[in-house]
């Protein structure tokens, strides 16, 4: 199975009339955040393949529908009363703070970034720990039913010390480290860290997990955990 991983940059190779010629053999698309919903909808419409996504810390249109805060519920009720569109019309599937099965694979999404200016969809490491803890019953159920907790963890921010930066905005989550050690996903796909140099590290093995920076676009082949390519 080929998975097209995307994040952070609208890639002209994808956002073009030749997307079907270039990526027609893709089975699934995963977005690790900071991409506009219109871009995701274009990919879904063009490739006619499932697209799973999490939000980052930018391009947060529709966040209040997919991850509503307390006051957002009242806004949604008001919109429904006024017969306005209740949610963005996008063919992609939001998996932020959710566990989702697609194409025989088990995904878990943890969007957002480390808190640096109290903006929306930013978390302290303690809050991210709690996001994980709330998913543990479902992960244990997966282990009993399928023999594994999950296959792929999709995040926006990277793990602490893996592909991250030293500035507060781009520092990774320590919570992802213990998650990988215990739950052993085959892949952690993240965004948030822009790559401008071909020599920048994109893939790093951490225990049993291959951590992949999905910046712009990257293709992985699930049939072989060691096989991955960048086009």
JOWOZI-V753811 format. One record per residue. N is the residue number from 1. RES is the residue in one small letter. PSI is psi in radians with two decimals (* if undefined). OMEGA is omega in radians with two decimals (NA if undefined). Layout:
n->[N	N]
res->[RES	RES]
psi->[PSI	PSI]
omega->[OMEGA	OMEGA]
This chain:
n->[1	2	3	4	5	6	7	8	9	10	11	12	13	14	15	16	17	18	19	20	21	22	23	24	25	26	27	28	29	30	31	32	33	34	35	36	37	38	39	40	41	42	43	44	45	46	47	48	49	50	51	52	53	54	55	56	57	58	59	60	61	62	63	64	65	66	67	68	69	70	71	72	73	74	75	76	77	78	79	80	81	82	83	84	85	86	87	88	89	90	91	92	93	94	95	96	97	98	99	100	101	102	103	104	105	106	107	108	109	110	111	112	113	114	115	116	117	118	119	120	121	122	123	124	125	126	127	128	129	130	131	132	133	134	135	136	137	138	139	140	141	142	143	144	145	146	147	148	149	150	151	152	153	154	155	156	157	158	159	160	161	162	163	164	165	166	167	168	169	170	171	172	173	174	175	176	177	178	179	180	181	182	183	184	185	186	187	188	189	190	191	192	193	194	195	196	197	198	199	200	201	202	203	204	205	206	207	208	209	210	211	212	213	214	215	216	217	218	219	220	221	222	223	224	225	226	227	228	229	230	231]
res->[x	x	x	x	x	x	x	x	x	x	x	x	x	x	x	x	x	x	x	x	x	x	x	x	x	x	x	x	x	x	x	x	x	x	x	x	x	x	x	x	x	x	x	x	x	x	x	x	x	x	x	x	x	x	x	x	x	x	x	x	x	x	x	x	x	x	x	x	x	x	x	x	x	x	x	x	x	x	x	x	x	x	x	x	x	x	x	x	x	x	x	x	x	x	x	x	x	x	x	x	x	x	x	x	x	x	x	x	x	x	x	x	x	x	x	x	x	x	x	x	x	x	x	x	x	x	x	x	x	x	x	x	x	x	x	x	x	x	x	x	x	x	x	x	x	x	x	x	x	x	x	x	x	x	x	x	x	x	x	x	x	x	x	x	x	x	x	x	x	x	x	x	x	x	x	x	x	x	x	x	x	x	x	x	x	x	x	x	x	x	x	x	x	x	x	x	x	x	x	x	x	x	x	x	x	x	x	x	x	x	x	x	x	x	x	x	x	x	x	x	x	x	x	x	x	x	x	x	x	x	x]
psi->[2.27	2.27	2.20	2.01	2.34	2.69	2.64	-0.47	2.32	1.94	2.14	-0.38	-0.49	-0.80	1.17	2.94	-0.27	0.29	-0.67	-0.62	-0.68	-0.65	0.45	-0.36	0.11	2.42	-0.44	2.59	2.38	2.18	2.21	0.37	2.94	0.65	2.45	2.60	-0.54	-0.63	-0.78	-0.72	-0.65	-0.76	-0.79	-0.80	-0.61	-0.75	-0.34	0.77	2.71	2.47	2.12	2.45	2.72	2.76	2.64	-2.37	0.06	2.99	1.07	0.37	2.26	-0.04	-0.66	-0.38	-0.72	-0.53	1.25	2.39	3.05	-0.79	-0.35	-0.49	-0.70	-0.67	-0.70	-0.67	-0.74	-0.70	-0.69	-0.70	-0.64	0.11	0.57	2.88	2.23	-0.40	2.72	2.43	1.52	2.39	-0.04	2.81	2.08	2.23	0.26	2.22	0.61	2.79	2.33	2.35	2.31	2.26	0.63	0.00	2.60	2.10	2.62	2.37	2.41	1.62	-3.09	3.07	2.99	2.45	2.24	-0.36	0.35	0.43	3.02	2.60	0.63	2.51	2.58	2.89	-0.59	-0.72	-0.66	-0.63	-0.74	-0.65	-0.66	-0.80	-0.66	-0.38	-0.14	-0.76	-0.72	-0.67	-0.71	-0.67	-0.76	-0.73	-0.72	-0.71	-0.71	-0.14	0.13	2.69	-0.81	2.95	-0.75	2.20	2.16	2.09	2.95	-0.96	2.68	3.00	2.70	2.22	-0.01	1.88	0.00	-3.13	2.98	-0.30	2.68	-0.63	-0.67	0.28	2.54	3.04	2.21	-0.52	-0.56	-0.43	-0.88	-0.54	-0.81	-0.70	-0.67	-0.82	-0.23	0.95	2.61	-0.62	2.56	2.04	2.12	2.98	-2.39	-0.57	1.93	2.46	2.06	-0.10	2.28	-0.34	-0.12	2.49	2.22	-0.53	2.32	2.31	2.25	1.86	-2.06	0.14	2.33	2.00	2.18	2.25	2.05	0.20	2.31	-1.54	2.67	2.48	2.28	2.64	1.91	-0.35	-0.37	1.89	-0.39	-0.10	2.12	2.69	2.71	2.21	*]
omega->[3.11	3.13	3.05	3.14	-3.10	3.01	2.80	-3.10	3.01	-3.03	-3.13	3.07	3.12	-3.08	-3.07	3.13	-3.11	-3.10	-3.12	3.12	-3.08	-2.98	-3.11	-3.12	3.13	3.12	-3.01	3.12	3.10	3.10	-3.12	2.94	3.12	3.05	-3.12	-3.13	3.13	3.11	3.12	-3.13	3.08	-3.12	3.12	-3.11	-3.08	-3.06	-3.10	3.11	3.09	3.07	3.11	-3.10	2.92	3.04	3.03	3.07	3.01	-3.12	-3.01	3.09	3.12	-3.11	-3.09	3.08	-3.07	3.13	-3.01	2.93	-3.04	-3.08	-3.12	3.12	3.13	3.11	-3.14	3.09	3.13	3.14	3.13	3.11	-3.13	3.14	3.05	3.13	-3.05	-3.10	3.10	-3.14	-3.11	-3.11	-3.12	-3.09	3.14	-3.13	3.12	-3.09	3.13	2.98	-2.98	3.06	3.14	3.10	3.11	3.14	3.11	-3.14	2.95	-3.11	3.06	-3.08	3.08	-3.12	3.03	-3.09	3.12	3.08	3.12	3.09	3.13	3.11	3.01	-3.02	2.89	3.10	3.10	3.10	3.11	3.03	-3.12	3.06	3.12	-3.09	3.14	-3.13	-3.03	3.10	3.12	3.11	3.11	3.07	3.10	-3.13	3.14	-3.04	-3.01	-3.14	3.11	-3.14	3.14	3.08	-3.02	2.99	3.13	3.13	2.96	3.12	3.08	2.98	3.10	3.08	3.12	3.12	-3.06	3.13	-3.07	-3.13	-3.06	-3.09	-2.99	3.05	-3.09	-3.13	3.03	-3.12	-3.11	-3.12	3.14	3.08	-3.13	-3.13	-3.04	-3.01	2.96	3.02	3.10	-3.13	2.82	-3.13	-3.11	3.03	2.96	-3.10	-3.11	3.13	-3.13	-3.09	-3.13	3.14	3.10	-3.12	-3.14	-3.08	3.14	3.08	3.07	-3.01	-3.07	-3.05	3.01	-3.13	-3.03	3.01	-3.04	-3.05	-3.10	2.96	-3.12	-3.10	3.03	3.12	-3.06	-3.14	3.12	-3.08	-3.12	-3.07	3.11	-3.06	3.06	-3.14	NA]
